Amino acid sequence: MAKLSFGMIGGGEGSFIGDIHRMGAQLDGLGQLAAGCFSRDYGKSLDYGRRAGLDEDRIYRTYEEMAEAEAGRPDPIDFVIVAAPNHIHYDCCRAFLEKGIHVVCDKPLTNELEQARDLKALAEEKDLLFGVTFVYSAMPAAWFMKEEIAAGRIGEIIRVKGEYLSDNLLAPNEDLDGGMLWRIDPAKAGKSTCCADIGVHCQQLISYVTGLSIRELSADMTVVGEGRQLDTDFTASLRFDSGAKGHMWCSNVAAGKYNDLNIAVYGTKGSVAWSLEEPDFVTMSGKNGQTVRCRVGKSGGSQAGAPFRLPAGQSEGWVLAFANIYRAFMTALISKKAGQPFARNYPGIDEGIDSVAFVEACVSSWQNGGRWTEICRKR
Ligand SMILES: NC(=O)c1ccc[n+]([C@@H]2O[C@H](COP(=O)([O-])OP(=O)(O)OC[C@H]3O[C@@H](n4cnc5c(N)ncnc54)[C@H](O)[C@@H]3O)[C@@H](O)[C@H]2O)c1
């Protein structure tokens, strides 16, 4: 079977997430990098593309040029990966969708809710697949927690706690690299730094694991650091459709924290808890004082649908979670191209829209003194 070919926007030399996308998309032998506009700087893009073994005529100056040229080729890329800063996402995704090319975009999907909805309408009109790389819900532990909760193991959900803590904005602006500087620039990051960058991971993971939707929230944001306008830390109280409640704390200024994403879900019969710092373990507790530390991974028996790749005890990390998303996306795309039915087992545009709506609600609530704010559910 021929591999699918893909192109990339952003993700060039020195970028934070580019290599992770490339490794993930190529890990299962289903996809091959064939084109790109890897940087705003054409020289850098050319350098990177050459080293990646691309034909020079498929290393482009702009994403507009790339969408146009690829669509005109007899062998265009099958899909594009958008791994550029947030403000590029909307126009770039639109340019490729317009040309009939499937898209995988990183989070946050767009800086404006209307833009996210517009992308969905266009993808549907053109009958194109659209993935969004919410990587943490593609981790084996997330799948495990979802299964346990859906099987009723912790009973009815009463409360959910989510945290994503990092200290990557504790340094003053003059000490930040370009990848952090655009994150504090409203023209590029959008309405939010912390909530749009890491808060959306926490929100999407909570929704995935619990199957619950946040109905309304009350948020409080803090702007830490001279010369900054956007949140670098926020808390939110959450009310879910089911009547369950929750709270979230995300921060870019939590000293000593690097990537401490953790969630805990408390139900009428027990609780489940997980931390990215120990990604292969989920703690399940019952009412009788019994606590079990479950090692998540392949251990024989029926685990139909599980994303596990490695024997239990071997760590599956970030790259494999990206690969899980790409494997599911490309499996769907291969079936679609063959005219066969397919399942959408990857985070997609609806999750992308929900997250943009979450950011808008958090910012609006904060600007209105923490007023309870409904999350707009129109997709
Ligand atoms: N899913 C995740 O876990 C995850 C993790 C990190 C970043 N991200 C997201 O990935 C995106 C990129 O983040 P990053 O940290 O890699 O940023 P970065 O600043 O490290 O890298 C961005 C890259 O995009 C290039 N670029 C900028 N404008 C461009 C344009 N117009 N055309 C082509 N290339 C352009 C830059 O030259 C650079 O190579 C962001 O949307 C971010 O939110 C997601």
PDBQT file of the ligand as one rigid body, heavy atoms in Angstrom, charges set to zero:
ROOT
HETATM    1  N1  LIG A 401      -0.432  19.616  21.048  1.00  0.00    +0.000 N 
HETATM    2  C1  LIG A 401       0.555  19.989  21.826  1.00  0.00    +0.000 C 
HETATM    3  O1  LIG A 401       0.867  19.331  22.810  1.00  0.00    +0.000 OA
HETATM    4  C2  LIG A 401       1.331  21.244  21.499  1.00  0.00    +0.000 A 
HETATM    5  C3  LIG A 401       2.571  21.471  22.112  1.00  0.00    +0.000 A 
HETATM    6  C4  LIG A 401       3.276  22.625  21.739  1.00  0.00    +0.000 A 
HETATM    7  C5  LIG A 401       2.756  23.527  20.836  1.00  0.00    +0.000 A 
HETATM    8  N2  LIG A 401       1.526  23.283  20.286  1.00  0.00    +0.000 N 
HETATM    9  C6  LIG A 401       0.946  24.210  19.296  1.00  0.00    +0.000 C 
HETATM   10  O2  LIG A 401       1.724  24.112  18.120  1.00  0.00    +0.000 OA
HETATM   11  C7  LIG A 401       1.785  25.380  17.469  1.00  0.00    +0.000 C 
HETATM   12  C8  LIG A 401       3.253  25.764  17.291  1.00  0.00    +0.000 C 
HETATM   13  O3  LIG A 401       3.848  25.894  18.561  1.00  0.00    +0.000 OA
HETATM   14  P1  LIG A 401       5.435  25.821  18.796  1.00  0.00    +0.000 P 
HETATM   15  O4  LIG A 401       5.621  25.812  20.264  1.00  0.00    +0.000 OA
HETATM   16  O5  LIG A 401       6.055  24.731  17.993  1.00  0.00    +0.000 OA
HETATM   17  O6  LIG A 401       5.882  27.252  18.232  1.00  0.00    +0.000 OA
HETATM   18  P2  LIG A 401       7.361  27.688  17.796  1.00  0.00    +0.000 P 
HETATM   19  O7  LIG A 401       7.387  29.159  17.862  1.00  0.00    +0.000 OA
HETATM   20  O8  LIG A 401       8.374  26.911  18.567  1.00  0.00    +0.000 OA
HETATM   21  O9  LIG A 401       7.456  27.200  16.284  1.00  0.00    +0.000 OA
HETATM   22  C9  LIG A 401       6.612  27.748  15.283  1.00  0.00    +0.000 C 
HETATM   23  C10 LIG A 401       7.197  27.487  13.911  1.00  0.00    +0.000 C 
HETATM   24  O10 LIG A 401       6.295  28.001  12.938  1.00  0.00    +0.000 OA
HETATM   25  C11 LIG A 401       7.037  28.785  11.990  1.00  0.00    +0.000 C 
HETATM   26  N3  LIG A 401       6.149  29.787  11.394  1.00  0.00    +0.000 N 
HETATM   27  C12 LIG A 401       5.671  30.938  11.931  1.00  0.00    +0.000 A 
HETATM   28  N4  LIG A 401       4.895  31.575  11.050  1.00  0.00    +0.000 NA
HETATM   29  C13 LIG A 401       4.865  30.819   9.929  1.00  0.00    +0.000 A 
HETATM   30  C14 LIG A 401       4.248  30.964   8.655  1.00  0.00    +0.000 A 
HETATM   31  N5  LIG A 401       3.485  32.026   8.367  1.00  0.00    +0.000 N 
HETATM   32  N6  LIG A 401       4.451  29.983   7.740  1.00  0.00    +0.000 NA
HETATM   33  C15 LIG A 401       5.228  28.918   8.019  1.00  0.00    +0.000 A 
HETATM   34  N7  LIG A 401       5.850  28.734   9.210  1.00  0.00    +0.000 NA
HETATM   35  C16 LIG A 401       5.660  29.674  10.151  1.00  0.00    +0.000 A 
HETATM   36  C17 LIG A 401       8.176  29.379  12.801  1.00  0.00    +0.000 C 
HETATM   37  O11 LIG A 401       9.231  29.815  11.950  1.00  0.00    +0.000 OA
HETATM   38  C18 LIG A 401       8.542  28.158  13.663  1.00  0.00    +0.000 C 
HETATM   39  O12 LIG A 401       9.360  27.240  12.970  1.00  0.00    +0.000 OA
HETATM   40  C19 LIG A 401       1.013  26.348  18.361  1.00  0.00    +0.000 C 
HETATM   41  O13 LIG A 401      -0.293  26.513  17.869  1.00  0.00    +0.000 OA
HETATM   42  C20 LIG A 401       0.981  25.655  19.709  1.00  0.00    +0.000 C 
HETATM   43  O14 LIG A 401      -0.157  25.989  20.485  1.00  0.00    +0.000 OA
HETATM   44  C21 LIG A 401       0.825  22.169  20.603  1.00  0.00    +0.000 A 
ENDROOT
TORSDOF 0
